[in-house]
């Protein structure tokens, strides 16, 4: 019975196939499928990253960037003797008034630190001469007319040939003095350059010193940084006892920079502190870019442990720059007016 059914089924299927045509479509694989399969076969190497402290991890931006450059032009002047500083314009002190104010807070009956260090916090406009370009951070040493204990032991290497220059450098307290012999020892590796913070040179040894340009890099003596000159004794004194500062550019606000420099102690004479402050401003202003507008925007005097920040007027020290900026702005206005007249 089963054999009979099977034969009938075969006959029916053959009759169907003979009378009707079955359409068979061969579909191609979806585009990119083979490439995906090949990529799956390739093993992806995972690079292991060492441990990163939480304070160094890139956490990303938490919100909009807020400028650190504050302006009180829209605020009113205080009327009373006591006021909340954040709601009114900052009082502008002259240098002597600011020092005397800090001395009052550091009196033995208050903070009891009469010889506390006094710092100058100077804000900078880091915009360069070209648009959308900004200055990088830089480190310099300003001349200090009146020396003080800055708490650092700075090492200096001096290159010079003449015995007179050697005597000047030695009397000024240079760490190491030499000529061609020192250059050969550095090339052999007997003397390590990172052991010296500042490297100074006399112009007469500059041809022999060019062989160390690749090793010295940014420390190579030059006139702009004050590390190349004929007065060796004064140069050594400046770099050992001067005011060392670093102009830092803010990472989130590139047009904002600041300098926090130690200019002396409160127990020094006010005139001596003011001369140090003036030399610091002049040295910073030497790095000013060639563009209209001031480079130094504000100066504050601070002295720990007090949190007071007293604003000091800049006109007595940078009067020529303020006049120059005003003249340049006036000339720009005149040029634009002339251009408009020509266009009309």
LINBELLIN-V293202 format. One record per pair of residues at least 24 apart in sequence whose ideal C-beta (glycine too) atoms are under 7 Angstrom apart, sorted by the first residue. I is the first residue (numbers start at 0). J is the second residue. D is the distance in whole Angstrom. If there is no record, write none. Layout:
# LINBELLIN-V293202
i/j/d
I/J/D
I/J/D
This chain:
# LINBELLIN-V293202
i/j/d
64/251/5
64/252/7
66/252/5
66/255/7
67/249/6
67/252/6
67/255/5
68/255/5
89/310/5
90/310/7
91/310/5
91/312/5
92/309/5
92/310/7
92/311/6
93/312/6
94/273/5
94/276/6
94/311/6
95/269/5
97/300/5
97/309/4
97/311/6
98/269/5
98/272/6
100/309/6
101/265/6
101/300/7
101/302/5
101/305/7
102/265/6
104/305/5
104/307/7
105/265/6
105/302/7
105/305/7
110/304/6
110/305/7
112/304/7
113/265/6
113/266/6
114/264/5
114/265/6
114/266/4
115/264/7
115/265/5
115/302/5
115/303/6
116/261/5
116/264/6
116/302/7
117/262/6
117/263/6
117/264/7
117/265/6
117/272/7
117/300/6
117/302/5
118/259/6
118/260/6
118/261/6
118/262/7
118/301/5
118/302/7
119/260/5
119/262/5
119/276/6
119/279/6
119/298/6
119/300/6
120/257/7
120/259/5
120/299/4
120/301/6
120/308/7
121/257/7
121/258/4
121/283/6
121/295/6
121/298/5
122/257/5
122/296/5
122/297/4
123/246/6
123/256/4
123/257/6
123/258/7
123/294/6
123/295/6
123/296/7
124/254/6
124/292/7
124/293/7
124/294/6
124/296/5
125/248/5
125/253/7
125/254/5
125/255/7
125/256/4
126/254/5
126/290/7
127/288/5
128/288/5
128/289/5
128/290/5
133/248/7
133/253/4
133/254/6
134/248/7
134/288/6
135/248/6
136/245/7
136/246/6
136/247/5
136/248/5
137/246/5
137/286/6
138/245/5
139/224/7
139/244/6
139/282/6
140/237/6
140/238/5
140/241/4
140/242/7
140/243/5
141/241/6
141/242/4
141/244/7
141/278/5
141/279/5
141/282/4
142/237/5
142/241/6
142/278/5
143/240/6
143/241/5
143/242/5
143/275/6
143/278/7
144/274/5
144/275/6
144/278/6
145/267/7
145/271/4
145/274/6
145/275/6
146/240/4
147/263/5
147/264/6
147/267/6
149/261/6
153/196/5
153/197/7
153/238/6
153/239/5
154/194/7
154/195/5
154/196/5
155/195/6
155/197/5
155/199/6
155/235/6
155/238/6
155/239/6
156/195/4
156/198/5
157/199/5
157/231/6
157/235/6
158/200/4
158/201/7
158/204/5
158/208/6
159/201/4
159/204/6
159/231/6
160/201/7
160/203/5
160/204/5
164/201/5
164/231/5
167/231/5
167/232/4
168/231/5
168/232/7
168/235/5
170/232/6
171/232/5
171/235/4
171/236/5
172/235/6
172/239/6
173/235/5
178/204/6
179/207/6
182/207/6
182/208/7
182/210/7
182/211/6
185/211/6
185/214/7
186/210/7
197/226/7
197/238/4
198/226/6
199/226/5
199/231/7
199/234/5
199/235/7
199/238/7
200/226/7
200/227/5
201/229/7
201/231/6
202/227/6
202/229/7
242/275/7
242/279/5
244/279/7
246/283/7
258/283/6
265/302/6
277/316/5
280/316/5
280/317/6
284/317/6
284/320/7
291/324/6
291/327/5
291/328/6
291/331/7
292/324/6
293/320/6
293/324/6
